[in-house]
Amino acid sequence: MFNRFPRRIPTSEQLRPERPALALSWFDRLARKVYIVIFWPLLRLCLRPSHFAAQVVRASEALAQLNEAEFLQKLTALRAELTGKALNRQRVISAFALIREASGRSLGMRHHTTQIKASFFMLQGMMAEMATGEGKTLACTLASATAALAGIKVHLITTNDYLAERDCEEMQPLFKYLGLHCSVIINERTLAERQTCYAADIVYTSNNELVFDYLKDSIVLGEARGAHDIYRNQLKGIATIDRLMHQGLVFAIVDEADSVLIDESRTPLVISGGEVALKDSEALLNAVMSFTQDLVEELDFFLDEKNRRAVLTDRARDAIEARDWCYEGAPKGWYLRARAMELVTMALSALHFFERDKHYIVRDDKVMIVDEYTGRLAEDRSWEGGLHQLIEIKESCELTSPQKTLAKISYQKFFRKYFYLSGMSGTAQEVGHELFGVYGLRLVKVPLLRASRRKLLKHQVVPTLAEKESRIIQAVEREIAKGRSVLVGTATVALSHRLEELMIAAGIPVQLLTAKQDADEAAVVAAAGQPRAVTIATSMAGRGTDIKLHNDVRDAGGLHVIIAELQDARRIDRQLEGRCARQGDPGSVEYILSRQDPLVQVYAARVQQALSPFLSLPMLGSWLGFKIQRFAQSRLEQRHRIERKFTLRGDERERNLLAFLGDDDWR
């Protein structure tokens, strides 16, 4: 049950070890639910992390007395022991102590007790919920370096290239001191560079780069998936191995794991290639968009805001049936009318549900999707079925050709291939049961090193968007007058630009951090903690961003966070809250929302209307308005949870179908 430390598994481009596909019966799922709800809260008391951390600190203090030659001799002896014998509690204590002392000598930082506890949990395949600002980047080095010293390949996975490159650069002196090779894989890496990187002891990378490299390997391998197939191809002179990158999926530590394993798991990752002809001719798509723009709401269609779909009336259907859709390249007969009906419905979605600077941006005459959870560009994604081309017509962009799907995998399916999976996050509690049910990750909360000094100011929920914008400007002016720095968190690029315009008009210097300014992220974050600095950001600034405070800002009260819109999940709001009051610093959070916010209008309009007489009451109004906002947010979270469940069930159905057809080695 406990002390399930990872074991060494030989890796190479030929062997490529990974865990076989996991099939859970209904009884397995029930047993997991019973275990995580009833038994795990009791069993985790047996972990004794405080006792473990105290032993590590004592052993580390003893090592501090050694000179450099004696210390390196200890390191060599420990590495030989770890590679020759399995990890156990005592060896892990020795390894953690040695790595902690090495960190002090190479980085000038020694792990504190909460970081030791977090790494202790992660090394045993658990999810460590560690508050933002508690030093997760340094914490995970204990687990990763211990595994690497034992000869276990480690993948350290984060949400984007910027964070992966930053973390690798900061921790590289420690790994080099320990005699370990660490590397980072970012988008610009060539095939040869990636192959070298994957051969390292510890690999930093983003989830997208990791999974896409796996899919590229799958395309190269084709049906030759096993080690014997690869060796046979080598004997035949087929140079498969020269194009492979991954060396196996053994041990992974996922930073911001709730974002990677939960939020991004609703959409499978797809590699496309070899452009195929448009299913619908350009003339047909233009005609459909022109026809759709003339339709009248409530006469020709109704908008289902909750499910983000348009419903055509009989009048619109009759108009579609009567129109001549025969264009060059268009299909003929009854199929053409059915396809026209489908495209009109899709065009209505493109016009009414997909907003520029919220769901996508236009850059260099191309439509680029914005990830709704991270606020970053998803340059490798496109909408299917003709939707992407319709949005390009809407924005007067050049039409791109759809591409053939070459490989596809979901995050649930990929990460369950690791023999040992662990993670860390500041906000995983809300999805703890789902993390265990899908990935087998048990959640353990790591206590704070220092008591939090974060102040939560009274929520403000005002009647209109205009009043909300005015309140935000007033709050910013109030805080910068004190010499503090301010971070304004939004859910959309559009609101970020609107607030930027208002602040410039009010004479407030402001920096913007959205999907459009992703290249300037490091510079904007570096300046965000300066006196009187004002930064407006989407959820890009919510994860992994460390805003370092100037001493004058710290003395004035620290960073003040204003949340101007609720995000798609309560966890993301907590991430934004966590930008302030880190590691004992002062800080404050303030919610300034409106009853006209899109989230409420879509998911709680009827509830708000029913309770409207109470919303104007002086003491009750803001409190009740905020509860309505949270209710709307919970409904959206439930919808996303159902979508993730459908993705997982789709994987299971596909596996069962392929197994029935005789593909026992399906991955």
N, C-alpha and C positions, 0 to 999 in steps of 0.2 A: 504493500500500500504506500509506504513512505520510503525515503532514501532511494527513489527510483532514478538513480543517476544514469546519464547516457553511457553507452558502451561504444567502443571503437568498432567501426565498420569499414573495411577496405573500400577505397573509392578510386575511380579513374574514369576516363572517357569511355572505356570499354565496359567496365563493371556497372557503373551508373546505378547504384543501389537505391531503391525507394520502396516504401511500404506498399504492400498489395492493397487493392481497393477494399474498402471497409463496407460491408453490407450489414445494416442494422435491421433486425426484425421489429415488429411492434412490441414484443416483450422486452427486447434490448432497450428500446426507447423508454418504455415504462420504467424499467429498472434504473436507467440513468436519472430519470426525473425523481424517483424515490430517493436515490443516493444523494443527489445534489441538494435536495430540499431538507431531508431528514438527517442523514448520516454525516455528510460532509461538515456541517457546522460544528459537530461534536468531535469528529476525527482530526480536524485541523488544529485542535488544542494540543494534540500530541506532538506537533512539529517542534515545539520549544525553540523558536527562532532567537529569542533574547539570549538564551543560554549558549546557542551556537555562535552568535555575534560576539558575545563576551570572550569566548574561547579564541576566536579569530583575533580580536584586538590584543589579548594577552600574548599570543604567539607572535604577532606582528611587532609588538613592542620589544620582545626578546631579540628579534631579527635586526632591529634598529641599532643594536650594539655592535653588529658585525661590520668589519671593514669591507671594501668593495670586493676583494679577492675571495674572502670567506663567504660573502653573500652569493657571488656567482657560482661558487662551489656547491652551495646549498641548492641553488636553482638547477644546476646540472644533475645533481643527485635526485631531486624531486621529479624532474622530467623523465629520467630513466625509470623511476618507480611508477609513475603514472602511465607510461606507455607499456610497461610490462605487466601491470596489475590493474584490476578493475577499480573504478572509483568507489570509495566508501566514505562514510562521514568523517573519519579521522584524516584520510588523505585530502578530502576537500577542505577541511580546516587548515591543514598545512599549506595547501595551494592558495587559498584565499589570503592567508597571512603573508605569504611570500609576494603575491601580486599586490597586495595593499602596500607593503613596504617598497616594492619596485615602483609603484605609482608615486609614492612620496619622493623617491630619488629622481625619477624621470620627469614627472609632471609638476612636482611641488604640491600635490594634493593626495591626501589619504582618505580612503573610503570611511564614511561615518557609519554608525550602527544600522541606520535604516537602509542604507545602500547595501550593506552586507546581507541584511535580511531579504531584501528584494532579490538579490542575485542567488541566494540560497534557494528561494522558491523557484526561480526561473530554471535553475540547473536541474530541478526535479520535474520539469514539464508543467509548471503552473503559470497562472496569470497573476502577476503582481500589480495590484492597483496602488500606484505610488503618486502622491499628489504632485501637481505641476510645480516645477521649481525645486524639486527635491534632488535633482541631479541624476536623472535616468541614464544619460549618456555615459557617465562615469560608472554608475552602478552596474550596468550590464557587462562591463569589462571583466569583472570577477568570474562570472559564469562563462563568458566566451573564452577568456584566456585559459581557464581551468580545463575546459573541454579541448581547446586547441593543444595545450601541453600534453594532453592524454592521447593526441593523435586523431582527434575527432574534428572533421570539417564543420565549420560554423558559418552560417549565413545570418548576418545582422540586417534586418529588413526594416526600412522606414518608408514614409509616404511619398517622398520626392527626392530628386537628384540633389537639390540644394542641401537638404538635411543629411543625406548619405555622405556627400563630399565633406561637409563641415565636420561631422562626427568622426569620420576616418582621419581627417587631418589633425583634429585635436587629440585623438587617442593614439596616433601612430608612434610617438616617442615611447609610450609605455610598451606597446607590443614589440617594438624594435629592441628595447632593453631586455625583454624576456626571450629574445631570439625567435620571435614569431613574425611571419610575413602577413601583413594585412593589405588589402587592396580595395578599391572602390570602383563600381561599375556604374557609369552614367551614360546618357544617351549618345554622346559623341564617340564612345569607344568603338574601335574597329573589331572585326572578328578575331584577329590575332591577339589584340589587347585583351579582349574578353576571355579568350582561352587562357592567357597568362593569369588574369585576375582570378578565374575560378580555380586555378591550381593553388592559390594562396591558402594559408591556414584559416584566416578569417576574412570574409567577404562582406563589405558594406554595399548595399544596393537598395533601390526602391522596389516596391512590389511589382510595378509594371515591367521594369527591365528584367527582373528575375523570371516572371511568368512568360513574357514574350520570348526570352531566350530559350526557355523550356519548349515552347511551341515551335520555335525555329528548329530545335533539335529533333522534335517529333516529325517535322516535315522531311528533314534530311534522312531520318531512319526509315520512314515509311512503315512497312510491315516488319522490318528487321529490328525488333525492339530488345531482344535479349542479348546478353554478352556473347553467347555462342554465335548469334547471327552476325554481330559486328566482327568477331574474329574470322568467321567464315568469309565475310566480304573482303577482309584484309588479304586472306590467302588467294582470293580470286582477283586481287588487284583493284578492287573497288574502293576508292579513297573516301569512305564514309567518315572515318575518324578525324580526318583533317578539317572537317567542317562542323564538328561537335564542340559544344561549349561546356555544358554541365558535366560534373563528375559524380553526381549523386545527390540525394536529398536526405541528409542524416540529421542535423540538428539546426533548428532555426530559432532565433529570438526576434520577435516581431515588435518593433516599437510602434506606439499608437495603435495597438492591436485591435481595438474596437473599431477604428476607422478602416483598417485594412480587411479584417476578417468579417466585419458586420456591414458597415456602411457601403463598402464597394463590392460586396458579394452579390448584389442584386443583378448585376450585369456581367455576363460571361465575357472573357477576353477573347478576341477573334483576330486572327492574322488573315488578311486578304491579299490577293495578288493576282496578276493577270487580268487586266481590265476586260470586262465583258460588256457587250452592247447594252445600251439602256433598254430595260424591259418595256418602257414606254417612250415613244418618240418625243423629242424636244417640243415639237409642234403641239402634240397632245397635252403635254404638261403645261405649256403656256396657255393653251385654250382652257384647261381645267382651272388654272389660277384666275384667269380673266373672268370665267363664268362664276367662280366662287366669290370673288370680290363684289359681285352684283347682288348676291343673296342677302336677304333681309332677316335679321334675327327675329324670332318668334313667329314670323310668317313662313320662312323657309327652313329654319333650323332652330334647335334649342341647344344651349351649352350646359353640359353636365360638369360643373366646376370640380366637384369632388373627385370624379373618376377621370377628369381631363379628357373628355371626348365630346364630340358633337353628334347630335341626333337629327337626321333629316326628317322633314315633314312630308306628307303625301304630295303637297304642291311642288316641293323641290324634286322629289322622285319623278313626278310626271314630267317636269321640265327636262330632267336628265334623259329620260326615255325618249322624249320628242326631239331632242337635239341630234344633229348629225355629227358624230365624233370621228368620222373617217378621215384620218390624216395619213400622210405618207409615213410608213413604218409602224402604224398602229395595227393591233390585231383586228380581225374581222368577226362579224356575227354577234351572237348573244354574249360572248365573252367580253367584247368591247364595251357593251353597255354596263355589264357587271363591274368591269375594271374602272370605268368612268365614275360609277357610283362610289367605289372604294376610294378613288383618288380625290373626289370632291370632299368626302368626309375627312380625308387626310389633310387636304388643303385648308379646311376650316380649322383643324388643329394647329396647323402651321401659322395661321393668321391670328388665332385667338389664345392659344395656350403656350406657344413658344415665343418668348420675348427676347429681343436683342438686349445685350448687356446683362442678361439674367441667365438664360439657358445657353446662350452662345454669344460670341462676339464676331465681328467681321474684321479680318486682318489680311492685308495684301489681296483683297478681292476673293477671300476664301472664308467660308463659314466654319468656325471652330467652336466645338462644344466646350462649355464650362462645367466642370465637375461640381455637382450641387453640394457635396459635403466638404470638399477641400477648397473650393473657390478657384482652383487652378485649371489651366487649359488641359483638355484631354485631346491632344493633337492626333492621337492614333485612332480616335473613334469617329464613327459616322452613323447617322440614323439609317434604318433599312426601309425597304419596301417602297422607295420613292419619296419618302418624307424629306430626306436631306436635299434632294434636288428641288423639291417644292419650296423649301426655305431659301435655297439659293436664288430661285426665281423671285421670291418675295423681296429679297435684299438686292436684286439686280446684279447678282454675281454670275461668273462663268460657271456653267454646269459641269460637274465632275461626273465621270463614269463610275458606276458601281463596280465593285471588284468581287471576284470569286472567293468564297471562304475556303481557306486552305487548312486551317486548324482552329480549334476552339476549346476552351476549358473554363470552368468556373473557379472562383477562388476557393469555394468549399472543397471542390474535388482536388485542386492542386495542393493545398496546405495539409490535407489529410494524407498526402503521400510521404510526408516527413516521418521518420522513425521517432524523432523526439521534437516536439513543438512546444514552445513557451512564448510568453509575451509580457508586455508591460504597457500600462496606460494610466493616465490620471483619472479616467472616467469610464470604467468598465462595469461598475456595479449594476447599472440598469439592464445590462445584457449578459449578466453572469450565467444565467440558466441556459441561454442560447449558445454561449461559448462552450459550455460543457456538453450540451446535447449534440452539437455539430462536430466540434473539434476535440472533445474530451479534456478541455482546459478547465482546471479547478481554480476558482478565484480566491485570492488571499489579499486582504487589505493591509498595506504597510503603514504603520503609524507615522505621524509627522515628527521630524527631528526637533523642530521648535514650534511652539503654539502659533497659530495663524493670527496675524494682526489685520486681516481683511475686514473692512466695514461694508456692510450691505445697506445702502441708503434706501429710503422709502421708494417703492415702485410708483411710477407715474403712468397712468393710462388716460390719455386725453381724447376728446371726441373726434378731432379731425387730424389729417396728415399735416396740414399747415401749422396747426398749433403744436404738434409734436416737433416739427422742424424748428419752430421758434424756441421751444423749451430746450432743445439740444444746444442751440447756439448760446442761449443764456447760461446753460450749465458749463459749456466749454469756457466761456468768458470768465465765469466765476472761479473755475479751477486754475486757469493759467494766470489769473491775477494773483494767486497765492504762490506762483512759481512752480507749480506742479506740471507734469506732462500728462497728456490725455490721449487715450485710445478709444475711438468710436467704432464699434463693431456693427456691421450691416450684413444682411443676407443676400443682397444683390449688388451688381456693379452699378445699376441705374441709380439706386439710392445713394451710393457712395459718391457718384458724380454730382448728384443734386445737392448733397450736403457740402461738397467741396465748393460749388458755385456760391452757396449761401455764406460760407465762411470767408471766402475771398471778398465777397461784397461787404461783409462786416469788418474787413480789415484784419482777419485772423490768418496768419501764415499756416499752411496745412500741407501735409504729405499724404499721398494716396497710394494704397497697396491693394491692387486687385489683379484679376487675371490679365488685364491689359498691361500692367506694370511689373509682371513677374520677373523680368530681367533685373530690375532695380531692387529686388527684395532685400538683399543683404545690406545695402546702403540705407534703405528706409528703416529697417529694424535697428540698425546701429544708431541712428539719430533719434529714435522714438523715445529714449529715456532721458533726453536733454531737457533743461529747464524751459518751460512754456512750449514744448514741442507738441503739436497736435497731429495725430495720425488717424486717417480713416481707412478701415480695412474690412474686407469680407472675411470669411472663415479661414482664409490663407494664414491670418495671423493667430489662429486659434491653436495650432498644433506645432510643437517643436520649436516655437519661436521664443527666444530668450531675450527679453528687453532689459538691458543692463542700465540701471539707474545712475544718473549723476548724483554726487553727494548732496548737492543743493536740492535736488528733487526729493531725495530721501528725507532730508531735514524738513522739507515743506509738506510732507504727507504722502510721498510716493506717487505711483502711477494711479490715475483715475480712469476706470473703464466705464464707458457708456454703451449700453446695448440698445440699439435703435430698432432692432427687429428680432423676433425669436427665430432661431435657426430651425432646421428640419428635425432636430432631435435635441432633447434636453441636455444630452452629454456635450454637444457642441457649444451650447451656452456656457456650460461649466468650464469648458476649455478656455473660452474667452475670459471668463471670470478669473481663471488661473493665471492670466498674464500679469496680474498685479499681486502684491503682497507675497512675493516668493521668498522662501528661506528666511522668514522672520522680518522681511521688509514691511513697512507700512503700505497701505493701498486701500482703495475703495471701489465699489461697483454700484452702478445706478442703471436701472431699467427705465427707459422713456419710450413708451409705446403708444399706439393709437388704435381706436376701435375700428378704424378704416384700414388697418393693415391687411394685406392680401391673405395671410394665413387664417385670420378670423373670418374674413368674408367668404372663404371657400369652405372651411371646416367647422365653423361654429356660428354662422349667420343667424340661424333660427334660434339658437340658445341665447345669443346676444339680444335679439329682438324681443324675445319673451321676457328677458330680465332688464330691459331698457329702463323701466320706471325706477329701478333701484340704482342704476349707474350714475345718476345725477346727485345722489345723496353724498354729503361732504365726507363722512367718515368711511362709508361702505363702498363708494363708487370705484376708487382705484383698486382696492383689494379684490372686489368682485370682477372688475375688468381684467385684472391680471390672472385670476383663476380661469376666466373664459379663454384667455390666450393660451394658458397651459393645457386646457381641455382640447383646444384646436390642435395644438402641437402633438398631444397624445394620440389623437385620431390619425394624424399623418404618420406617426411612428408605427401605429398598428398596421396601416396600409403597407408600409415598407417591409414590416416583419412578414406579412403574408406573401409579398413578392419574393422575399428571400426563401421562404418555404417552398414556393412554386419552383424556384431555380434548383433547389436541392432535390425536390421530387423528380424534376425533369432529368437530373443526372442519374438518379436511381432507375427510372424507367428506361433510359438509354442503356445503362449497364445491363439490366435484365434482358432487354431485347437482344443486345449483342451477344450475351452469354447464351441465349437460346439459339442464336444462329451459329454458335460454335466458336466464337472468338473468346477463348478463356483467358487470353493475355491482354484483354482490353484494359486500357488505362484511363 
